Each structure stands twice: as structure tokens, then as C-alpha cells.
Amino acid sequence: MILIILVKIILNGDNEMIKVNLSDEVMKEDKIIIEDLIKAAHQDAKAKIKSKTSEELSKSTNEFGIPGFKFPL
């Protein structure tokens, strides 16, 4: 399987966008397609941060003897 990343968004822990990478291939697309790809990449990056934060908080709460506790995000 070949995976080509057309748009890559990097967010910090506060969900602030700190970098946007667009591949040369994506620049050949129509403006509306590029906008949709950026939006989708941003949503994906936010979901990954939320998931990773929840995972790390769960690890921390388990260390304090609170298994299964999840912080609301």
C-alpha cells in the first residue's frame, strides 16, 4: 500500500496550528479541494491530540490508584 500525505497539520497541546505542510501534488488540485483537505487534516490532528491526551491522563490516574478514571475532554 502506498500512502501519500497531501496535507499535514501540526498542532500544539492547546490545539493551536503551528505548521501546515502541503505536498506538491495537492497544489495541483482545485482551491475547494485544498480547503477541504486542510479542514480534514485539522480535524484529524485535533482528534489525535484528544486521544493522546486521554491516553496519557489514564496512565497517570492508574498510577494514583484510580483505574478506569477518565478526565472529560
LUMLUMDREN-2810 file (N, C-alpha, C; in Angstrom, 1 decimal):
<atoms>
<atom><aa>M</aa><ch>A</ch><at>N</at><xx>0.8</xx><yy>-1.2</yy><zz>0.0</zz></atom>
<atom><aa>M</aa><ch>A</ch><at>CA</at><xx>0.0</xx><yy>0.0</yy><zz>0.0</zz></atom>
<atom><aa>M</aa><ch>A</ch><at>C</at><xx>0.9</xx><yy>1.2</yy><zz>0.0</zz></atom>
<atom><aa>I</aa><ch>A</ch><at>N</at><xx>0.6</xx><yy>2.2</yy><zz>-0.9</zz></atom>
<atom><aa>I</aa><ch>A</ch><at>CA</at><xx>1.3</xx><yy>3.4</yy><zz>-0.9</zz></atom>
<atom><aa>I</aa><ch>A</ch><at>C</at><xx>0.5</xx><yy>4.5</yy><zz>-0.3</zz></atom>
<atom><aa>L</aa><ch>A</ch><at>N</at><xx>1.0</xx><yy>5.2</yy><zz>0.6</zz></atom>
<atom><aa>L</aa><ch>A</ch><at>CA</at><xx>0.4</xx><yy>6.3</yy><zz>1.3</zz></atom>
<atom><aa>L</aa><ch>A</ch><at>C</at><xx>1.0</xx><yy>7.6</yy><zz>1.0</zz></atom>
<atom><aa>I</aa><ch>A</ch><at>N</at><xx>0.2</xx><yy>8.5</yy><zz>0.4</zz></atom>
<atom><aa>I</aa><ch>A</ch><at>CA</at><xx>0.8</xx><yy>9.8</yy><zz>0.1</zz></atom>
<atom><aa>I</aa><ch>A</ch><at>C</at><xx>0.1</xx><yy>10.8</yy><zz>1.0</zz></atom>
<atom><aa>I</aa><ch>A</ch><at>N</at><xx>0.8</xx><yy>11.6</yy><zz>1.7</zz></atom>
<atom><aa>I</aa><ch>A</ch><at>CA</at><xx>0.3</xx><yy>12.6</yy><zz>2.6</zz></atom>
<atom><aa>I</aa><ch>A</ch><at>C</at><xx>0.2</xx><yy>13.9</yy><zz>1.8</zz></atom>
<atom><aa>L</aa><ch>A</ch><at>N</at><xx>-1.0</xx><yy>14.4</yy><zz>1.6</zz></atom>
<atom><aa>L</aa><ch>A</ch><at>CA</at><xx>-1.2</xx><yy>15.6</yy><zz>0.8</zz></atom>
<atom><aa>L</aa><ch>A</ch><at>C</at><xx>-1.2</xx><yy>16.8</yy><zz>1.7</zz></atom>
<atom><aa>V</aa><ch>A</ch><at>N</at><xx>-1.7</xx><yy>16.7</yy><zz>2.9</zz></atom>
<atom><aa>V</aa><ch>A</ch><at>CA</at><xx>-1.8</xx><yy>17.8</yy><zz>3.8</zz></atom>
<atom><aa>V</aa><ch>A</ch><at>C</at><xx>-1.4</xx><yy>17.3</yy><zz>5.2</zz></atom>
<atom><aa>K</aa><ch>A</ch><at>N</at><xx>-0.5</xx><yy>18.0</yy><zz>5.9</zz></atom>
<atom><aa>K</aa><ch>A</ch><at>CA</at><xx>-0.1</xx><yy>17.7</yy><zz>7.2</zz></atom>
<atom><aa>K</aa><ch>A</ch><at>C</at><xx>-0.2</xx><yy>18.9</yy><zz>8.1</zz></atom>
<atom><aa>I</aa><ch>A</ch><at>N</at><xx>-1.0</xx><yy>18.8</yy><zz>9.2</zz></atom>
<atom><aa>I</aa><ch>A</ch><at>CA</at><xx>-1.2</xx><yy>19.9</yy><zz>10.1</zz></atom>
<atom><aa>I</aa><ch>A</ch><at>C</at><xx>-0.5</xx><yy>19.5</yy><zz>11.4</zz></atom>
<atom><aa>I</aa><ch>A</ch><at>N</at><xx>0.2</xx><yy>20.4</yy><zz>12.0</zz></atom>
<atom><aa>I</aa><ch>A</ch><at>CA</at><xx>0.9</xx><yy>20.2</yy><zz>13.3</zz></atom>
<atom><aa>I</aa><ch>A</ch><at>C</at><xx>0.3</xx><yy>21.2</yy><zz>14.3</zz></atom>
<atom><aa>L</aa><ch>A</ch><at>N</at><xx>-0.3</xx><yy>20.6</yy><zz>15.4</zz></atom>
<atom><aa>L</aa><ch>A</ch><at>CA</at><xx>-0.9</xx><yy>21.5</yy><zz>16.4</zz></atom>
<atom><aa>L</aa><ch>A</ch><at>C</at><xx>-0.1</xx><yy>21.3</yy><zz>17.7</zz></atom>
<atom><aa>N</aa><ch>A</ch><at>N</at><xx>-0.1</xx><yy>22.3</yy><zz>18.5</zz></atom>
<atom><aa>N</aa><ch>A</ch><at>CA</at><xx>0.5</xx><yy>22.2</yy><zz>19.9</zz></atom>
<atom><aa>N</aa><ch>A</ch><at>C</at><xx>-0.6</xx><yy>21.6</yy><zz>20.8</zz></atom>
<atom><aa>G</aa><ch>A</ch><at>N</at><xx>-0.3</xx><yy>21.5</yy><zz>22.1</zz></atom>
<atom><aa>G</aa><ch>A</ch><at>CA</at><xx>-1.2</xx><yy>20.9</yy><zz>23.1</zz></atom>
<atom><aa>G</aa><ch>A</ch><at>C</at><xx>-2.4</xx><yy>21.8</yy><zz>23.3</zz></atom>
<atom><aa>D</aa><ch>A</ch><at>N</at><xx>-2.4</xx><yy>23.0</yy><zz>22.9</zz></atom>
<atom><aa>D</aa><ch>A</ch><at>CA</at><xx>-3.6</xx><yy>23.9</yy><zz>23.0</zz></atom>
<atom><aa>D</aa><ch>A</ch><at>C</at><xx>-4.4</xx><yy>23.9</yy><zz>21.8</zz></atom>
<atom><aa>N</aa><ch>A</ch><at>N</at><xx>-4.2</xx><yy>23.0</yy><zz>20.9</zz></atom>
<atom><aa>N</aa><ch>A</ch><at>CA</at><xx>-4.9</xx><yy>22.9</yy><zz>19.6</zz></atom>
<atom><aa>N</aa><ch>A</ch><at>C</at><xx>-4.6</xx><yy>24.1</yy><zz>18.7</zz></atom>
<atom><aa>E</aa><ch>A</ch><at>N</at><xx>-3.5</xx><yy>24.8</yy><zz>18.9</zz></atom>
<atom><aa>E</aa><ch>A</ch><at>CA</at><xx>-3.2</xx><yy>25.9</yy><zz>18.0</zz></atom>
<atom><aa>E</aa><ch>A</ch><at>C</at><xx>-2.3</xx><yy>25.4</yy><zz>16.9</zz></atom>
<atom><aa>M</aa><ch>A</ch><at>N</at><xx>-2.7</xx><yy>25.8</yy><zz>15.7</zz></atom>
<atom><aa>M</aa><ch>A</ch><at>CA</at><xx>-2.0</xx><yy>25.3</yy><zz>14.5</zz></atom>
<atom><aa>M</aa><ch>A</ch><at>C</at><xx>-0.6</xx><yy>26.0</yy><zz>14.5</zz></atom>
<atom><aa>I</aa><ch>A</ch><at>N</at><xx>0.5</xx><yy>25.2</yy><zz>14.4</zz></atom>
<atom><aa>I</aa><ch>A</ch><at>CA</at><xx>1.8</xx><yy>25.7</yy><zz>14.4</zz></atom>
<atom><aa>I</aa><ch>A</ch><at>C</at><xx>2.5</xx><yy>25.5</yy><zz>13.0</zz></atom>
<atom><aa>K</aa><ch>A</ch><at>N</at><xx>2.0</xx><yy>24.5</yy><zz>12.2</zz></atom>
<atom><aa>K</aa><ch>A</ch><at>CA</at><xx>2.6</xx><yy>24.3</yy><zz>10.9</zz></atom>
<atom><aa>K</aa><ch>A</ch><at>C</at><xx>1.6</xx><yy>23.6</yy><zz>10.0</zz></atom>
<atom><aa>V</aa><ch>A</ch><at>N</at><xx>1.7</xx><yy>24.0</yy><zz>8.7</zz></atom>
<atom><aa>V</aa><ch>A</ch><at>CA</at><xx>0.9</xx><yy>23.4</yy><zz>7.7</zz></atom>
<atom><aa>V</aa><ch>A</ch><at>C</at><xx>1.8</xx><yy>23.0</yy><zz>6.6</zz></atom>
<atom><aa>N</aa><ch>A</ch><at>N</at><xx>1.8</xx><yy>21.7</yy><zz>6.2</zz></atom>
<atom><aa>N</aa><ch>A</ch><at>CA</at><xx>2.6</xx><yy>21.2</yy><zz>5.1</zz></atom>
<atom><aa>N</aa><ch>A</ch><at>C</at><xx>1.7</xx><yy>20.8</yy><zz>4.0</zz></atom>
<atom><aa>L</aa><ch>A</ch><at>N</at><xx>1.9</xx><yy>21.3</yy><zz>2.8</zz></atom>
<atom><aa>L</aa><ch>A</ch><at>CA</at><xx>1.1</xx><yy>20.9</yy><zz>1.6</zz></atom>
<atom><aa>L</aa><ch>A</ch><at>C</at><xx>2.0</xx><yy>20.3</yy><zz>0.6</zz></atom>
<atom><aa>S</aa><ch>A</ch><at>N</at><xx>1.7</xx><yy>19.1</yy><zz>0.1</zz></atom>
<atom><aa>S</aa><ch>A</ch><at>CA</at><xx>2.5</xx><yy>18.4</yy><zz>-0.9</zz></atom>
<atom><aa>S</aa><ch>A</ch><at>C</at><xx>2.4</xx><yy>19.1</yy><zz>-2.2</zz></atom>
<atom><aa>D</aa><ch>A</ch><at>N</at><xx>3.4</xx><yy>18.9</yy><zz>-3.1</zz></atom>
<atom><aa>D</aa><ch>A</ch><at>CA</at><xx>3.3</xx><yy>19.4</yy><zz>-4.4</zz></atom>
<atom><aa>D</aa><ch>A</ch><at>C</at><xx>2.1</xx><yy>18.9</yy><zz>-5.2</zz></atom>
<atom><aa>E</aa><ch>A</ch><at>N</at><xx>1.7</xx><yy>17.6</yy><zz>-4.9</zz></atom>
<atom><aa>E</aa><ch>A</ch><at>CA</at><xx>0.5</xx><yy>17.0</yy><zz>-5.6</zz></atom>
<atom><aa>E</aa><ch>A</ch><at>C</at><xx>-0.7</xx><yy>17.8</yy><zz>-5.2</zz></atom>
<atom><aa>V</aa><ch>A</ch><at>N</at><xx>-0.9</xx><yy>18.2</yy><zz>-4.0</zz></atom>
<atom><aa>V</aa><ch>A</ch><at>CA</at><xx>-2.1</xx><yy>18.8</yy><zz>-3.6</zz></atom>
<atom><aa>V</aa><ch>A</ch><at>C</at><xx>-2.3</xx><yy>20.2</yy><zz>-4.2</zz></atom>
<atom><aa>M</aa><ch>A</ch><at>N</at><xx>-1.2</xx><yy>20.8</yy><zz>-4.5</zz></atom>
<atom><aa>M</aa><ch>A</ch><at>CA</at><xx>-1.2</xx><yy>22.2</yy><zz>-5.1</zz></atom>
<atom><aa>M</aa><ch>A</ch><at>C</at><xx>-1.8</xx><yy>22.1</yy><zz>-6.6</zz></atom>
<atom><aa>K</aa><ch>A</ch><at>N</at><xx>-1.9</xx><yy>20.9</yy><zz>-7.1</zz></atom>
<atom><aa>K</aa><ch>A</ch><at>CA</at><xx>-2.4</xx><yy>20.8</yy><zz>-8.5</zz></atom>
<atom><aa>K</aa><ch>A</ch><at>C</at><xx>-4.0</xx><yy>20.7</yy><zz>-8.4</zz></atom>
<atom><aa>E</aa><ch>A</ch><at>N</at><xx>-4.5</xx><yy>20.6</yy><zz>-7.3</zz></atom>
<atom><aa>E</aa><ch>A</ch><at>CA</at><xx>-6.0</xx><yy>20.4</yy><zz>-7.1</zz></atom>
<atom><aa>E</aa><ch>A</ch><at>C</at><xx>-6.7</xx><yy>21.8</yy><zz>-7.1</zz></atom>
<atom><aa>D</aa><ch>A</ch><at>N</at><xx>-8.0</xx><yy>21.8</yy><zz>-7.2</zz></atom>
<atom><aa>D</aa><ch>A</ch><at>CA</at><xx>-8.8</xx><yy>23.0</yy><zz>-7.2</zz></atom>
<atom><aa>D</aa><ch>A</ch><at>C</at><xx>-8.8</xx><yy>23.5</yy><zz>-5.7</zz></atom>
<atom><aa>K</aa><ch>A</ch><at>N</at><xx>-9.0</xx><yy>24.8</yy><zz>-5.6</zz></atom>
<atom><aa>K</aa><ch>A</ch><at>CA</at><xx>-9.0</xx><yy>25.5</yy><zz>-4.4</zz></atom>
<atom><aa>K</aa><ch>A</ch><at>C</at><xx>-9.9</xx><yy>24.9</yy><zz>-3.3</zz></atom>
<atom><aa>I</aa><ch>A</ch><at>N</at><xx>-11.1</xx><yy>24.6</yy><zz>-3.7</zz></atom>
<atom><aa>I</aa><ch>A</ch><at>CA</at><xx>-12.1</xx><yy>24.0</yy><zz>-2.8</zz></atom>
<atom><aa>I</aa><ch>A</ch><at>C</at><xx>-11.7</xx><yy>22.6</yy><zz>-2.3</zz></atom>
<atom><aa>I</aa><ch>A</ch><at>N</at><xx>-11.0</xx><yy>21.9</yy><zz>-3.1</zz></atom>
<atom><aa>I</aa><ch>A</ch><at>CA</at><xx>-10.4</xx><yy>20.6</yy><zz>-2.7</zz></atom>
<atom><aa>I</aa><ch>A</ch><at>C</at><xx>-9.4</xx><yy>20.8</yy><zz>-1.6</zz></atom>
<atom><aa>I</aa><ch>A</ch><at>N</at><xx>-8.5</xx><yy>21.7</yy><zz>-1.9</zz></atom>
<atom><aa>I</aa><ch>A</ch><at>CA</at><xx>-7.4</xx><yy>22.0</yy><zz>-0.9</zz></atom>
<atom><aa>I</aa><ch>A</ch><at>C</at><xx>-8.0</xx><yy>22.5</yy><zz>0.4</zz></atom>
<atom><aa>E</aa><ch>A</ch><at>N</at><xx>-9.0</xx><yy>23.4</yy><zz>0.3</zz></atom>
<atom><aa>E</aa><ch>A</ch><at>CA</at><xx>-9.6</xx><yy>23.8</yy><zz>1.6</zz></atom>
<atom><aa>E</aa><ch>A</ch><at>C</at><xx>-10.2</xx><yy>22.7</yy><zz>2.4</zz></atom>
<atom><aa>D</aa><ch>A</ch><at>N</at><xx>-10.9</xx><yy>21.7</yy><zz>1.7</zz></atom>
<atom><aa>D</aa><ch>A</ch><at>CA</at><xx>-11.5</xx><yy>20.6</yy><zz>2.3</zz></atom>
<atom><aa>D</aa><ch>A</ch><at>C</at><xx>-10.4</xx><yy>19.7</yy><zz>2.9</zz></atom>
<atom><aa>L</aa><ch>A</ch><at>N</at><xx>-9.3</xx><yy>19.5</yy><zz>2.2</zz></atom>
<atom><aa>L</aa><ch>A</ch><at>CA</at><xx>-8.2</xx><yy>18.7</yy><zz>2.7</zz></atom>
<atom><aa>L</aa><ch>A</ch><at>C</at><xx>-7.6</xx><yy>19.3</yy><zz>4.0</zz></atom>
<atom><aa>I</aa><ch>A</ch><at>N</at><xx>-7.4</xx><yy>20.6</yy><zz>4.0</zz></atom>
<atom><aa>I</aa><ch>A</ch><at>CA</at><xx>-6.8</xx><yy>21.3</yy><zz>5.2</zz></atom>
<atom><aa>I</aa><ch>A</ch><at>C</at><xx>-7.8</xx><yy>21.1</yy><zz>6.3</zz></atom>
<atom><aa>K</aa><ch>A</ch><at>N</at><xx>-9.1</xx><yy>21.3</yy><zz>6.1</zz></atom>
<atom><aa>K</aa><ch>A</ch><at>CA</at><xx>-10.1</xx><yy>21.2</yy><zz>7.2</zz></atom>
<atom><aa>K</aa><ch>A</ch><at>C</at><xx>-10.0</xx><yy>19.8</yy><zz>7.7</zz></atom>
<atom><aa>A</aa><ch>A</ch><at>N</at><xx>-10.0</xx><yy>18.8</yy><zz>6.9</zz></atom>
<atom><aa>A</aa><ch>A</ch><at>CA</at><xx>-10.0</xx><yy>17.4</yy><zz>7.3</zz></atom>
<atom><aa>A</aa><ch>A</ch><at>C</at><xx>-8.7</xx><yy>17.1</yy><zz>8.1</zz></atom>
<atom><aa>A</aa><ch>A</ch><at>N</at><xx>-7.6</xx><yy>17.6</yy><zz>7.6</zz></atom>
<atom><aa>A</aa><ch>A</ch><at>CA</at><xx>-6.3</xx><yy>17.3</yy><zz>8.3</zz></atom>
<atom><aa>A</aa><ch>A</ch><at>C</at><xx>-6.3</xx><yy>18.0</yy><zz>9.7</zz></atom>
<atom><aa>H</aa><ch>A</ch><at>N</at><xx>-6.9</xx><yy>19.2</yy><zz>9.8</zz></atom>
<atom><aa>H</aa><ch>A</ch><at>CA</at><xx>-7.0</xx><yy>19.9</yy><zz>11.1</zz></atom>
<atom><aa>H</aa><ch>A</ch><at>C</at><xx>-7.9</xx><yy>19.1</yy><zz>12.1</zz></atom>
<atom><aa>Q</aa><ch>A</ch><at>N</at><xx>-9.0</xx><yy>18.6</yy><zz>11.6</zz></atom>
<atom><aa>Q</aa><ch>A</ch><at>CA</at><xx>-9.9</xx><yy>17.8</yy><zz>12.4</zz></atom>
<atom><aa>Q</aa><ch>A</ch><at>C</at><xx>-9.2</xx><yy>16.5</yy><zz>12.9</zz></atom>
<atom><aa>D</aa><ch>A</ch><at>N</at><xx>-8.5</xx><yy>15.9</yy><zz>12.0</zz></atom>
<atom><aa>D</aa><ch>A</ch><at>CA</at><xx>-7.7</xx><yy>14.7</yy><zz>12.3</zz></atom>
<atom><aa>D</aa><ch>A</ch><at>C</at><xx>-6.7</xx><yy>14.9</yy><zz>13.4</zz></atom>
<atom><aa>A</aa><ch>A</ch><at>N</at><xx>-6.0</xx><yy>16.0</yy><zz>13.2</zz></atom>
<atom><aa>A</aa><ch>A</ch><at>CA</at><xx>-4.9</xx><yy>16.4</yy><zz>14.2</zz></atom>
<atom><aa>A</aa><ch>A</ch><at>C</at><xx>-5.5</xx><yy>16.7</yy><zz>15.6</zz></atom>
<atom><aa>K</aa><ch>A</ch><at>N</at><xx>-6.7</xx><yy>17.4</yy><zz>15.6</zz></atom>
<atom><aa>K</aa><ch>A</ch><at>CA</at><xx>-7.3</xx><yy>17.6</yy><zz>16.9</zz></atom>
<atom><aa>K</aa><ch>A</ch><at>C</at><xx>-7.8</xx><yy>16.3</yy><zz>17.6</zz></atom>
<atom><aa>A</aa><ch>A</ch><at>N</at><xx>-8.3</xx><yy>15.4</yy><zz>16.8</zz></atom>
<atom><aa>A</aa><ch>A</ch><at>CA</at><xx>-8.8</xx><yy>14.1</yy><zz>17.3</zz></atom>
<atom><aa>A</aa><ch>A</ch><at>C</at><xx>-7.6</xx><yy>13.3</yy><zz>17.9</zz></atom>
<atom><aa>K</aa><ch>A</ch><at>N</at><xx>-6.5</xx><yy>13.4</yy><zz>17.2</zz></atom>
<atom><aa>K</aa><ch>A</ch><at>CA</at><xx>-5.3</xx><yy>12.7</yy><zz>17.7</zz></atom>
<atom><aa>K</aa><ch>A</ch><at>C</at><xx>-4.8</xx><yy>13.3</yy><zz>19.0</zz></atom>
<atom><aa>I</aa><ch>A</ch><at>N</at><xx>-4.8</xx><yy>14.6</yy><zz>19.1</zz></atom>
<atom><aa>I</aa><ch>A</ch><at>CA</at><xx>-4.4</xx><yy>15.2</yy><zz>20.4</zz></atom>
<atom><aa>I</aa><ch>A</ch><at>C</at><xx>-5.3</xx><yy>14.8</yy><zz>21.5</zz></atom>
<atom><aa>K</aa><ch>A</ch><at>N</at><xx>-6.6</xx><yy>14.8</yy><zz>21.2</zz></atom>
<atom><aa>K</aa><ch>A</ch><at>CA</at><xx>-7.6</xx><yy>14.5</yy><zz>22.3</zz></atom>
<atom><aa>K</aa><ch>A</ch><at>C</at><xx>-7.4</xx><yy>13.0</yy><zz>22.7</zz></atom>
<atom><aa>S</aa><ch>A</ch><at>N</at><xx>-7.2</xx><yy>12.1</yy><zz>21.8</zz></atom>
<atom><aa>S</aa><ch>A</ch><at>CA</at><xx>-6.9</xx><yy>10.7</yy><zz>22.1</zz></atom>
<atom><aa>S</aa><ch>A</ch><at>C</at><xx>-5.7</xx><yy>10.5</yy><zz>22.9</zz></atom>
<atom><aa>K</aa><ch>A</ch><at>N</at><xx>-4.6</xx><yy>11.2</yy><zz>22.4</zz></atom>
<atom><aa>K</aa><ch>A</ch><at>CA</at><xx>-3.3</xx><yy>11.0</yy><zz>23.1</zz></atom>
<atom><aa>K</aa><ch>A</ch><at>C</at><xx>-3.4</xx><yy>11.6</yy><zz>24.5</zz></atom>
<atom><aa>T</aa><ch>A</ch><at>N</at><xx>-4.0</xx><yy>12.7</yy><zz>24.7</zz></atom>
<atom><aa>T</aa><ch>A</ch><at>CA</at><xx>-4.2</xx><yy>13.4</yy><zz>26.0</zz></atom>
<atom><aa>T</aa><ch>A</ch><at>C</at><xx>-4.9</xx><yy>12.5</yy><zz>26.9</zz></atom>
<atom><aa>S</aa><ch>A</ch><at>N</at><xx>-6.0</xx><yy>11.9</yy><zz>26.4</zz></atom>
<atom><aa>S</aa><ch>A</ch><at>CA</at><xx>-6.8</xx><yy>11.0</yy><zz>27.2</zz></atom>
<atom><aa>S</aa><ch>A</ch><at>C</at><xx>-6.0</xx><yy>9.8</yy><zz>27.7</zz></atom>
<atom><aa>E</aa><ch>A</ch><at>N</at><xx>-5.3</xx><yy>9.2</yy><zz>26.7</zz></atom>
<atom><aa>E</aa><ch>A</ch><at>CA</at><xx>-4.4</xx><yy>8.1</yy><zz>27.0</zz></atom>
<atom><aa>E</aa><ch>A</ch><at>C</at><xx>-3.4</xx><yy>8.4</yy><zz>28.1</zz></atom>
<atom><aa>E</aa><ch>A</ch><at>N</at><xx>-2.7</xx><yy>9.5</yy><zz>28.0</zz></atom>
<atom><aa>E</aa><ch>A</ch><at>CA</at><xx>-1.7</xx><yy>9.9</yy><zz>28.9</zz></atom>
<atom><aa>E</aa><ch>A</ch><at>C</at><xx>-2.3</xx><yy>10.2</yy><zz>30.3</zz></atom>
<atom><aa>L</aa><ch>A</ch><at>N</at><xx>-3.5</xx><yy>10.8</yy><zz>30.3</zz></atom>
<atom><aa>L</aa><ch>A</ch><at>CA</at><xx>-4.2</xx><yy>11.1</yy><zz>31.6</zz></atom>
<atom><aa>L</aa><ch>A</ch><at>C</at><xx>-4.6</xx><yy>9.8</yy><zz>32.3</zz></atom>
<atom><aa>S</aa><ch>A</ch><at>N</at><xx>-5.1</xx><yy>8.8</yy><zz>31.5</zz></atom>
<atom><aa>S</aa><ch>A</ch><at>CA</at><xx>-5.4</xx><yy>7.5</yy><zz>32.0</zz></atom>
<atom><aa>S</aa><ch>A</ch><at>C</at><xx>-4.3</xx><yy>6.8</yy><zz>32.6</zz></atom>
<atom><aa>K</aa><ch>A</ch><at>N</at><xx>-3.1</xx><yy>6.9</yy><zz>32.0</zz></atom>
<atom><aa>K</aa><ch>A</ch><at>CA</at><xx>-1.9</xx><yy>6.3</yy><zz>32.6</zz></atom>
<atom><aa>K</aa><ch>A</ch><at>C</at><xx>-1.6</xx><yy>6.9</yy><zz>33.9</zz></atom>
<atom><aa>S</aa><ch>A</ch><at>N</at><xx>-1.7</xx><yy>8.3</yy><zz>34.0</zz></atom>
<atom><aa>S</aa><ch>A</ch><at>CA</at><xx>-1.4</xx><yy>9.0</yy><zz>35.2</zz></atom>
<atom><aa>S</aa><ch>A</ch><at>C</at><xx>-2.4</xx><yy>8.6</yy><zz>36.3</zz></atom>
<atom><aa>T</aa><ch>A</ch><at>N</at><xx>-3.7</xx><yy>8.5</yy><zz>36.0</zz></atom>
<atom><aa>T</aa><ch>A</ch><at>CA</at><xx>-4.6</xx><yy>8.2</yy><zz>37.0</zz></atom>
<atom><aa>T</aa><ch>A</ch><at>C</at><xx>-4.5</xx><yy>6.8</yy><zz>37.5</zz></atom>
<atom><aa>N</aa><ch>A</ch><at>N</at><xx>-4.1</xx><yy>5.9</yy><zz>36.7</zz></atom>
<atom><aa>N</aa><ch>A</ch><at>CA</at><xx>-3.8</xx><yy>4.5</yy><zz>37.1</zz></atom>
<atom><aa>N</aa><ch>A</ch><at>C</at><xx>-2.6</xx><yy>4.5</yy><zz>38.1</zz></atom>
<atom><aa>E</aa><ch>A</ch><at>N</at><xx>-1.6</xx><yy>5.3</yy><zz>37.9</zz></atom>
<atom><aa>E</aa><ch>A</ch><at>CA</at><xx>-0.5</xx><yy>5.4</yy><zz>38.8</zz></atom>
<atom><aa>E</aa><ch>A</ch><at>C</at><xx>-0.9</xx><yy>5.9</yy><zz>40.2</zz></atom>
<atom><aa>F</aa><ch>A</ch><at>N</at><xx>-2.0</xx><yy>6.7</yy><zz>40.2</zz></atom>
<atom><aa>F</aa><ch>A</ch><at>CA</at><xx>-2.5</xx><yy>7.2</yy><zz>41.5</zz></atom>
<atom><aa>F</aa><ch>A</ch><at>C</at><xx>-3.6</xx><yy>6.2</yy><zz>42.1</zz></atom>
<atom><aa>G</aa><ch>A</ch><at>N</at><xx>-3.8</xx><yy>5.1</yy><zz>41.5</zz></atom>
<atom><aa>G</aa><ch>A</ch><at>CA</at><xx>-4.7</xx><yy>4.1</yy><zz>42.1</zz></atom>
<atom><aa>G</aa><ch>A</ch><at>C</at><xx>-6.1</xx><yy>4.4</yy><zz>41.7</zz></atom>
<atom><aa>I</aa><ch>A</ch><at>N</at><xx>-6.4</xx><yy>5.1</yy><zz>40.6</zz></atom>
<atom><aa>I</aa><ch>A</ch><at>CA</at><xx>-7.7</xx><yy>5.3</yy><zz>40.2</zz></atom>
<atom><aa>I</aa><ch>A</ch><at>C</at><xx>-7.9</xx><yy>4.7</yy><zz>38.8</zz></atom>
<atom><aa>P</aa><ch>A</ch><at>N</at><xx>-8.0</xx><yy>3.3</yy><zz>38.8</zz></atom>
<atom><aa>P</aa><ch>A</ch><at>CA</at><xx>-8.1</xx><yy>2.7</yy><zz>37.5</zz></atom>
<atom><aa>P</aa><ch>A</ch><at>C</at><xx>-9.4</xx><yy>3.0</yy><zz>36.8</zz></atom>
<atom><aa>G</aa><ch>A</ch><at>N</at><xx>-9.3</xx><yy>3.2</yy><zz>35.5</zz></atom>
<atom><aa>G</aa><ch>A</ch><at>CA</at><xx>-10.5</xx><yy>3.4</yy><zz>34.7</zz></atom>
<atom><aa>G</aa><ch>A</ch><at>C</at><xx>-11.1</xx><yy>4.8</yy><zz>34.7</zz></atom>
<atom><aa>F</aa><ch>A</ch><at>N</at><xx>-10.5</xx><yy>5.7</yy><zz>35.5</zz></atom>
<atom><aa>F</aa><ch>A</ch><at>CA</at><xx>-11.0</xx><yy>7.1</yy><zz>35.6</zz></atom>
<atom><aa>F</aa><ch>A</ch><at>C</at><xx>-10.6</xx><yy>7.8</yy><zz>34.4</zz></atom>
<atom><aa>K</aa><ch>A</ch><at>N</at><xx>-11.5</xx><yy>8.5</yy><zz>33.7</zz></atom>
<atom><aa>K</aa><ch>A</ch><at>CA</at><xx>-11.1</xx><yy>9.3</yy><zz>32.6</zz></atom>
<atom><aa>K</aa><ch>A</ch><at>C</at><xx>-11.5</xx><yy>10.8</yy><zz>32.8</zz></atom>
<atom><aa>F</aa><ch>A</ch><at>N</at><xx>-10.6</xx><yy>11.7</yy><zz>32.5</zz></atom>
<atom><aa>F</aa><ch>A</ch><at>CA</at><xx>-10.9</xx><yy>13.1</yy><zz>32.6</zz></atom>
<atom><aa>F</aa><ch>A</ch><at>C</at><xx>-11.8</xx><yy>13.5</yy><zz>31.4</zz></atom>
<atom><aa>P</aa><ch>A</ch><at>N</at><xx>-12.8</xx><yy>14.3</yy><zz>31.6</zz></atom>
<atom><aa>P</aa><ch>A</ch><at>CA</at><xx>-13.6</xx><yy>14.7</yy><zz>30.5</zz></atom>
<atom><aa>P</aa><ch>A</ch><at>C</at><xx>-12.8</xx><yy>15.7</yy><zz>29.7</zz></atom>
<atom><aa>L</aa><ch>A</ch><at>N</at><xx>-12.8</xx><yy>15.5</yy><zz>28.4</zz></atom>
<atom><aa>L</aa><ch>A</ch><at>CA</at><xx>-12.0</xx><yy>16.4</yy><zz>27.5</zz></atom>
<atom><aa>L</aa><ch>A</ch><at>C</at><xx>-12.9</xx><yy>17.2</yy><zz>26.6</zz></atom>
</atoms>
